[in-house]
């Protein structure tokens, strides 16, 4: 089992585009928000390649609630 430690979690926000228009306005259809930070990103990749992994760290407040919800 690999234990990761995330001392500074974040919210990663992505704006996916179907095409990038130069010198024009680019509009997105949806916004993607995920729990992030180096430790959580490493945890996610390890889980994807089949390694047993456990994420740990400190969470609290609104960011903590968001992170806990996204990791469940």
HELIX and SHEET records of a PDB file:
HELIX    1   1 UNK A   38  UNK A   48  1                                  11    
HELIX    2   2 UNK A   61  UNK A   71  1                                  11    
SHEET    1   A 2 UNK A   2  UNK A   6  0                                        
SHEET    2   A 2 UNK A  53  UNK A  57  1                                        
SHEET    1   B 2 UNK A  10  UNK A  14  0                                        
SHEET    2   B 2 UNK A  32  UNK A  36 -1                                        
END                                                                             
